[in-house]
Amino acid sequence: MLGTVLLIILILALIGSVPVYPYSAGWGYFPSGIIGTILIVWLILVLVGRV
């Protein structure tokens, strides 16, 4: 249950960090890179069985 909620939150954060507007185009990969790193760590924890 907790894993599913965390997955949904991470997916929404990943979608929200995509630079869509002209002012956010200069952000580069910073927002999505951080969210992607968190998602990878979460996936590793799920595979190991910690979450």
URKAUR-V395027 format. One record per residue. N is the residue number from 1. RES is the residue in three letters. PHI is phi in whole degrees, -180 to 180 (NA if undefined). PSI is psi in degrees with one decimal (999 if undefined). D_CENTER is the distance of its C-alpha to the mean C-alpha in Angstrom with 1 decimal. Layout:
N/RES/PHI/PSI/D_CENTER ; N/RES/PHI/PSI/D_CENTER
//
This chain:
1/MET/NA/-50.7/18.3 ; 2/LEU/-65/-37.5/15.9 ; 3/GLY/-63/-39.1/13.7 ; 4/THR/-67/-42.1/13.6 ; 5/VAL/-64/-43.7/12.8 ; 6/LEU/-64/-39.6/9.9 ; 7/LEU/-63/-42.9/8.6 ; 8/ILE/-64/-42.6/9.5 ; 9/ILE/-63/-43.1/8.0 ; 10/LEU/-66/-38.6/4.3 ; 11/ILE/-66/-42.2/5.6 ; 12/LEU/-64/-38.6/7.5 ; 13/ALA/-67/-37.3/5.4 ; 14/LEU/-66/-42.4/4.2 ; 15/ILE/-66/-38.7/7.9 ; 16/GLY/-72/-18.0/9.1 ; 17/SER/-93/-1.5/8.3 ; 18/VAL/-72/126.4/10.4 ; 19/PRO/-72/108.1/13.8 ; 20/VAL/-107/-41.2/16.3 ; 21/TYR/-84/155.3/19.0 ; 22/PRO/-58/-36.3/21.5 ; 23/TYR/-71/-22.3/21.0 ; 24/SER/-95/-1.3/17.3 ; 25/ALA/-67/-26.6/18.2 ; 26/GLY/-80/-4.5/19.3 ; 27/TRP/-70/-26.3/16.0 ; 28/GLY/74/-144.3/15.4 ; 29/TYR/-94/6.2/12.3 ; 30/PHE/-58/-55.3/11.6 ; 31/PRO/-65/-47.2/8.8 ; 32/SER/-72/-26.4/6.8 ; 33/GLY/-67/-41.1/8.0 ; 34/ILE/-67/-45.6/7.0 ; 35/ILE/-64/-39.8/3.2 ; 36/GLY/-63/-39.7/4.5 ; 37/THR/-64/-43.0/7.0 ; 38/ILE/-62/-40.2/5.7 ; 39/LEU/-64/-40.7/4.9 ; 40/ILE/-65/-43.1/8.3 ; 41/VAL/-62/-40.9/9.9 ; 42/TRP/-64/-42.3/9.3 ; 43/LEU/-63/-39.5/10.8 ; 44/ILE/-63/-42.9/13.5 ; 45/LEU/-64/-36.9/14.3 ; 46/VAL/-66/-43.1/14.7 ; 47/LEU/-67/-33.1/16.9 ; 48/VAL/-77/-26.3/18.9 ; 49/GLY/100/20.2/19.4 ; 50/ARG/-87/-20.7/18.3 ; 51/VAL/-113/999/16.1
//
